[in-house]
Amino acid sequence: MKNKQRWGFIAVTIWCLLNSFIASGAETGNRFADFSLEDPREKKYSQSDMEGKITLVVLQSRTTLQTAVDCKTELKSLPQDNQKVQMIAIMDLRKRPPFVPKSVLKGKISGQDPTSKEIPFLLDWDGAVTKALGGEDSKCMVLIVDPALKVVYKQEYKQTGIDSEIKPLLDELSGGQK
């Protein structure tokens, strides 16, 4: 009987450890998740679009659209100032209202996002990419991905002035060249 309890305890411990490892998402030092997503205009983007470039990622998970737009607006000058930097945003839509058609949501997102032409808002309908990247409900995260697709920075967007924290890292990654 004690042997069965011991094996049960070991199995539960291993399951808990694996679960926490799998759910941890993209931490700094990890490779960016492989993905293929579309923006509201149905233009496709994938991980290959990021290769060889420094990418600033706004990861929106169940926050208001306005929070993500504010973050994009605050950070949009960084890619303009540095030609080696690009920016994308990924929106988690897995918990969207079930009776609202996708076309209506696409229109709303395009209509309320003045930065959508410069910075694509990629739609993660099933939330798989957001979850793989460690997106947390009700939080807007900022990630920096280096040209080798390694996550080198991950921080919750909750304050203004985050650009002054990110700009030196982008300059360092680009070798100080603009």
C-alpha positions in Angstrom: 0.0 0.0 0.0 2.8 2.4 0.9 4.4 1.7 -2.5 1.2 2.8 -4.3 1.0 6.0 -2.3 4.7 6.8 -3.0 4.2 6.2 -6.8 1.0 8.3 -6.7 2.9 11.1 -4.9 5.7 10.9 -7.5 3.3 11.0 -10.4 1.4 14.0 -9.0 4.7 15.8 -8.4 6.0 15.2 -11.9 2.6 16.2 -13.4 2.7 19.5 -11.4 6.3 20.2 -12.4 5.5 19.5 -16.1 2.4 21.7 -16.0 4.2 24.7 -14.5 7.0 24.2 -17.1 4.6 24.0 -20.0 2.5 27.0 -18.8 5.4 29.2 -18.2 5.4 30.7 -21.7 8.1 32.8 -23.3 10.6 33.9 -20.7 13.7 35.8 -21.5 16.2 33.5 -23.1 13.6 31.3 -24.7 13.0 31.1 -28.5 9.9 33.0 -29.7 6.9 30.9 -30.5 6.4 29.7 -34.1 3.2 31.3 -35.4 1.1 32.2 -38.5 -1.5 34.9 -37.9 -3.5 37.4 -39.9 -4.2 41.1 -39.3 -7.7 42.5 -39.7 -7.0 43.2 -43.4 -6.2 39.4 -43.8 -2.5 39.9 -44.4 -0.6 36.9 -43.1 2.4 37.1 -40.8 4.6 34.4 -39.5 7.8 33.8 -37.5 9.8 34.0 -40.7 8.9 37.7 -41.0 10.8 38.3 -37.7 14.0 36.4 -38.6 17.1 38.6 -38.9 15.3 41.6 -37.3 14.8 43.0 -33.9 11.1 42.8 -33.1 9.2 44.7 -30.5 6.0 42.7 -29.6 3.0 44.1 -27.8 1.1 41.1 -26.4 -2.5 41.9 -25.5 -4.4 39.3 -23.5 -7.9 40.3 -22.4 -7.1 43.9 -21.8 -9.1 46.6 -23.4 -8.3 47.4 -27.0 -7.5 51.0 -25.8 -4.7 49.7 -23.5 -3.0 47.9 -26.3 -3.4 50.9 -28.6 -1.9 53.2 -25.9 1.1 50.9 -25.6 1.6 50.7 -29.4 1.2 54.5 -29.6 3.8 55.1 -26.9 6.3 52.7 -28.5 5.7 53.4 -32.2 8.6 55.9 -32.5 11.1 53.3 -31.6 11.0 51.4 -34.9 10.9 54.7 -36.7 14.1 55.8 -35.0 15.9 52.6 -35.7 15.7 50.9 -39.1 16.7 47.5 -37.6 13.6 47.4 -35.4 10.1 46.4 -36.4 7.0 46.2 -34.3 4.0 43.9 -34.2 1.1 43.4 -31.8 -0.7 40.2 -31.1 -4.3 40.2 -29.7 -5.7 37.2 -27.8 -9.3 36.7 -28.9 -10.0 33.3 -27.5 -12.5 34.7 -25.0 -14.3 37.0 -27.4 -18.1 37.3 -27.3 -19.3 34.1 -29.0 -22.1 35.7 -31.0 -20.1 38.5 -32.5 -18.9 37.7 -36.0 -15.2 37.8 -36.7 -15.8 40.4 -39.4 -17.4 42.8 -36.9 -14.4 42.4 -34.5 -11.9 43.0 -37.4 -13.8 46.2 -38.3 -13.9 47.4 -34.7 -10.2 46.7 -34.2 -9.2 48.5 -37.5 -11.5 51.4 -36.7 -10.3 52.0 -33.2 -6.5 51.6 -33.8 -4.9 54.6 -35.5 -1.6 52.8 -35.6 -2.9 49.8 -37.5 -1.3 50.8 -40.8 2.2 51.1 -39.3 2.0 48.4 -36.7 0.0 45.3 -37.6 -2.4 43.9 -35.0 -2.3 40.1 -35.4 -5.4 38.3 -34.4 -4.9 35.2 -32.3 -8.4 33.7 -32.5 -7.7 30.6 -30.4 -5.2 32.2 -28.1 -2.5 29.6 -28.7 0.2 32.0 -29.7 -0.5 34.3 -26.8 -0.6 31.4 -24.3 2.7 30.0 -25.7 4.3 33.5 -25.2 3.2 33.6 -21.6 0.3 36.1 -22.0 -1.6 36.7 -18.9 -5.3 37.6 -18.7 -5.9 41.3 -18.2 -2.3 42.3 -18.9 -0.6 43.9 -21.8 3.0 42.7 -22.2 5.9 44.1 -24.1 8.5 41.6 -25.5 11.7 42.3 -27.4 12.9 39.5 -29.7 16.5 39.5 -31.1 17.3 38.7 -34.7 17.9 35.0 -33.7 14.3 34.9 -32.4 15.3 34.8 -28.8 13.1 36.7 -26.2 15.5 39.1 -24.5 13.0 41.3 -22.7 9.5 40.7 -21.2 7.7 43.3 -19.1 4.1 44.2 -18.3 3.0 47.5 -19.8 1.6 49.5 -17.0 3.4 52.7 -16.9 4.4 55.5 -19.2 8.0 55.9 -19.8 8.6 52.3 -20.7 10.2 53.5 -24.0 13.1 55.0 -22.0 13.6 51.5 -20.5 13.5 49.8 -23.9 15.4 52.2 -26.1 18.8 51.4 -24.7 18.3 47.7 -25.1 17.2 48.2 -28.8 20.3 50.4 -29.4 22.5 47.7 -27.9 20.9 44.9 -30.0 21.3 46.9 -33.2 24.9 47.6 -32.4 24.3 51.3 -31.8 23.5 51.7 -35.5 20.3 53.3 -36.7 
